[in-house]
């Protein structure tokens, strides 16, 4: 009787968990520099990233569709790293969204289509509206392009659809400028 109480049973085999799909732990999209990563309550990644200017930070959740690039309470209007970290931490502590797969890198036609939609939404009835590359930082994770690639796509869009976008050169710097054409009342 005593021997049955103390007899050894074989250890159950260790089962390795299935690997998770890529959820953003190491993902660095083209055209963005990841400054910080946070996990929400369901382990989706909340990113703090910059694009061309290292002082403008954007917060984006890879679980839900939360994204924030500006702070209306500051004089400069964008998020500095400290502010972006606070926003990301606040969102991560309250978000319960499950991790989503990393968005696939779109082809060039899809990028031009998204830019066309974005430029069309930027148009107004008053005057031509200047478009800044920095304005695209909020949708940088879905575009996954560098500034040079975005400028080339905008140049092509100005050629393909001159009724919604025009371009010219700045007389001081020589750089290309982009303007969403004003809406014409019919």
N, C-alpha and C positions, 0 to 999 in steps of 0.2 A: 504494500500500500504506500509506503513512504517513497519507494522508487518512482511510482507513477506521478507523485506530486512534484518531484524534482527532475523529471526527465526533460531533456532538451528537445525542443521542436525546431525544425529548420526555419531560418529567417525567411520571411516572404521576400520575393525578388523586388529590387528597387526599380520602380517604374519611372523612367525619365518623362517629364511632361513634354507635350508637343510644343515645338517652338512657336512663339507668337509671330504674327505677321509684323512687318516693319511698322511701328507706330510712332516713329519720330525720335527715338532716343539718339540716333546718330545721323539722322537725315539732314542734309544741308542742301537746300534747293539752289539752283543756279541763280545768281543775281542777288542773293541775300547772305548776310553774315549772321549766324546765330550767336547771340550774346549770352542768353540764359535759357534753361529749360526747367519747367516745373511740372509736377504730376498733379492731376486733379484727383478727386476721390475714387474714381474708377480706373486710374492709371493712364488716362489719356494725357498726352503731352501738351503743355501750354508753352509756346515759344515766345521769346523776346528776341527780335531780330532787327537789323538795320539793312538798308540797301546801299545807295551810293554815298550818302552822307552818314558818317558814323555817329553823329549827334542826334539824329532823328530815329527814335525807336518805335517799333510796332509790336503789339501783343496780338497773338493769334492762337486760338485753341484748336487742336487737331481732333478733338472729340465733338464739340458742338461747332457752331459757325460764328463764335464770338471773335471779333477783331476790333482793335482800337488803335488809332494812330495819332490822336490829337487830344489836347487838354484845353478846354475852353476857358479855364480859370487862369491861364498863364499868358503873358504878353507875347510869347513867341508862338504859341499854338501847337507845338509838337510835344511829344513825350521824351523827356530826358531819361537816361538809364535808370535813375533812382525812382522816377515816377512810373516808368514802365514795369519795373520790378514789383512795385506796390500793387499796380493794377493786375499783373499776372498772378501774384500771390493771392490777392483777394478773389480773383476769378477761380483759381485752382481750388481754394478752400470751399467754394460753394457749388462748383460744377460737378455733376454726376454723370456726364455723358461718357459713354463707352468709347474706347479708342476706335477710330476709323482707319482704314487703309490710307497710306500716303497717296495724295493725288498724283495721277500719272502725268508725266510731262507732255503737254499738248503739242501737236504738230504746228507748223507755221501758219497754216490756214486757220486753225482754231484760234490761235493768238490774234490774227488779224480780225477774225470775227468778233472776238471779245473786245478788242480795242475799238472796233467800229461801233459796237453797242455802247461802250463807255463814252466815246466821243459824242455819239448821238444824244446820250443822256446829259451831256455837259452843255449842250447848245441852249441858248436863250433868245428872246425876242429883241433884246436891247442892242447888243453889239457882238462882234466876234469875241469869244472867250479864250484867253490864252491857256494852253494846257502845259503843265509842267511835268517833267518825268517823275519828280518826287510825288506827284499826286497818284501815281500808279503803285506806290509802295504798299498800300493796303491790300491790293490784289496781286502782289508779287508772288505769293505762294501758289496761286493758280496759274499765273503766266509762266513762271520759272524761266525767266530770261534776264540777261544782263542789260544794263542801260544801253549799250551799243546795239544790241539786238532789238530792243524796244524802239530805239530811234530809227533803225532801219525799217521796222514794221510800220511805224508812223509815216515815214517817207513814202513807203509803198502804198499805204492807205490814202495819202494825199494825192497820189497819182491815180489810184483806182477809183476813189470817191471824192473828187474835188468839191462836190456840193456840200460835204459835211466837214471837211478838214482842209485848211490851207497852211502852207509853210512859207517862211521867209528867213532871211539872215539878219541877225542883230548887227546894227551898224558899228557898235563898239567892240564886241567880242568876236564877231564873225560866226558865232554858233547858230545852229538852226533853231527856230522858234516855231511852235505849233499853235494853231488857233482853230477852235471849233467854230464853224461858220454860224452866224446868227440865223435864227429861224425867220423865214419870210412869211408874212401873213398873207393868206389867200382870201 
